[in-house]
Amino acid sequence: MIKIEEYKEEYAKELSEIILSNMYTINIHDHGKEIIDKIAINFTEEAIKRDFPKRTKCFVATENNII
């Protein structure tokens, strides 16, 4: 069953992997590596742990405890 949950720090590593994978496989075609490299620093595990709690609300979808 898919659940929508509020962000928890324990999700940071997997969220980073998903976001960065998408950026370097999909978005890179529209923006190029140089721009993606600059944006990617905002989505490392450490950056997510630091920045996501500051957002008003951040939610993730999970299914069987997998994001």
Phi and psi restraints in degrees (value plus and minus 20) as a CYANA .aco file:
   2 ILE   PHI    -103.7   -63.7
   2 ILE   PSI     112.7   152.7
   3 LYS   PHI    -143.5  -103.5
   3 LYS   PSI     126.2   166.2
   4 ILE   PHI    -123.4   -83.4
   4 ILE   PSI     101.9   141.9
   5 GLU   PHI    -147.4  -107.4
   5 GLU   PSI     132.8   172.8
   6 GLU   PHI     -90.7   -50.7
   6 GLU   PSI     126.0   166.0
   7 TYR   PHI     -73.6   -33.6
   7 TYR   PSI     119.2   159.2
   8 LYS   PHI    -148.9  -108.9
   8 LYS   PSI     128.2   168.2
   9 GLU   PHI     -76.0   -36.0
   9 GLU   PSI     -51.6   -11.6
  10 GLU   PHI     -83.3   -43.3
  10 GLU   PSI     -35.0     5.0
  11 TYR   PHI    -107.5   -67.5
  11 TYR   PSI     -28.8    11.2
  12 ALA   PHI     -78.5   -38.5
  12 ALA   PSI     -65.1   -25.1
  13 LYS   PHI     -82.8   -42.8
  13 LYS   PSI     -68.8   -28.8
  14 GLU   PHI     -87.8   -47.8
  14 GLU   PSI     -59.5   -19.5
  15 LEU   PHI     -81.0   -41.0
  15 LEU   PSI     -63.9   -23.9
  16 SER   PHI     -79.1   -39.1
  16 SER   PSI     -67.0   -27.0
  17 GLU   PHI     -80.1   -40.1
  17 GLU   PSI     -62.8   -22.8
  18 ILE   PHI     -86.0   -46.0
  18 ILE   PSI     -68.5   -28.5
  19 ILE   PHI     -84.3   -44.3
  19 ILE   PSI     -67.6   -27.6
  20 LEU   PHI     -86.8   -46.8
  20 LEU   PSI     -58.5   -18.5
  21 SER   PHI     -79.8   -39.8
  21 SER   PSI     -65.9   -25.9
  22 ASN   PHI     -82.3   -42.3
  22 ASN   PSI     -63.7   -23.7
  23 MET   PHI     -81.5   -41.5
  23 MET   PSI     -62.8   -22.8
  24 TYR   PHI    -105.1   -65.1
  24 TYR   PSI     -31.1     8.9
  25 THR   PHI    -127.6   -87.6
  25 THR   PSI     -50.5   -10.5
  26 ILE   PHI    -128.3   -88.3
  26 ILE   PSI     -81.1   -41.1
  27 ASN   PHI     -85.5   -45.5
  27 ASN   PSI     -45.9    -5.9
  28 ILE   PHI     -80.0   -40.0
  28 ILE   PSI     -48.5    -8.5
  29 HIS   PHI     -88.0   -48.0
  29 HIS   PSI     -49.0    -9.0
  30 ASP   PHI    -111.5   -71.5
  30 ASP   PSI     -48.3    -8.3
  31 HIS   PHI    -138.8   -98.8
  31 HIS   PSI     -39.0     1.0
  32 GLY   PHI      64.9   104.9
  32 GLY   PSI     137.3   177.3
  33 LYS   PHI     -83.8   -43.8
  33 LYS   PSI     -60.0   -20.0
  34 GLU   PHI     -78.9   -38.9
  34 GLU   PSI     -65.2   -25.2
  35 ILE   PHI     -90.1   -50.1
  35 ILE   PSI     -63.2   -23.2
  36 ILE   PHI     -81.6   -41.6
  36 ILE   PSI     -61.4   -21.4
  37 ASP   PHI     -77.7   -37.7
  37 ASP   PSI     -60.0   -20.0
  38 LYS   PHI     -88.4   -48.4
  38 LYS   PSI     -60.1   -20.1
  39 ILE   PHI     -94.0   -54.0
  39 ILE   PSI     -55.6   -15.6
  40 ALA   PHI     -79.3   -39.3
  40 ALA   PSI     -49.0    -9.0
  41 ILE   PHI     -81.7   -41.7
  41 ILE   PSI     -39.4     0.6
  42 ASN   PHI    -103.5   -63.5
  42 ASN   PSI     -23.5    16.5
  43 PHE   PHI    -148.5  -108.5
  43 PHE   PSI       4.8    44.8
  44 THR   PHI     -92.5   -52.5
  44 THR   PSI     145.3   185.3
  45 GLU   PHI     -76.3   -36.3
  45 GLU   PSI     -63.5   -23.5
  46 GLU   PHI     -85.5   -45.5
  46 GLU   PSI     -61.6   -21.6
  47 ALA   PHI     -85.4   -45.4
  47 ALA   PSI     -59.8   -19.8
  48 ILE   PHI     -84.2   -44.2
  48 ILE   PSI     -64.6   -24.6
  49 LYS   PHI     -80.3   -40.3
  49 LYS   PSI     -56.9   -16.9
  50 ARG   PHI     -96.2   -56.2
  50 ARG   PSI     -63.5   -23.5
  51 ASP   PHI    -115.8   -75.8
  51 ASP   PSI     -55.6   -15.6
  52 PHE   PHI     -81.7   -41.7
  52 PHE   PSI     -58.2   -18.2
  53 PRO   PHI     -83.4   -43.4
  53 PRO   PSI     -39.9     0.1
  54 LYS   PHI    -100.3   -60.3
  54 LYS   PSI     -36.0     4.0
  55 ARG   PHI     -91.1   -51.1
  55 ARG   PSI     134.0   174.0
  56 THR   PHI     -76.2   -36.2
  56 THR   PSI     -73.3   -33.3
  57 LYS   PHI    -170.4  -130.4
  57 LYS   PSI     119.9   159.9
  58 CYS   PHI    -156.8  -116.8
  58 CYS   PSI     107.7   147.7
  59 PHE   PHI    -141.7  -101.7
  59 PHE   PSI     132.1   172.1
  60 VAL   PHI    -149.7  -109.7
  60 VAL   PSI     132.5   172.5
  61 ALA   PHI    -117.4   -77.4
  61 ALA   PSI     113.3   153.3
  62 THR   PHI    -147.7  -107.7
  62 THR   PSI     128.7   168.7
  63 GLU   PHI    -157.6  -117.6
  63 GLU   PSI     100.3   140.3
  64 ASN   PHI      33.2    73.2
  64 ASN   PSI      24.2    64.2
  65 ASN   PHI      43.9    83.9
  65 ASN   PSI       1.0    41.0
  66 ILE   PHI    -137.0   -97.0
  66 ILE   PSI     112.7   152.7
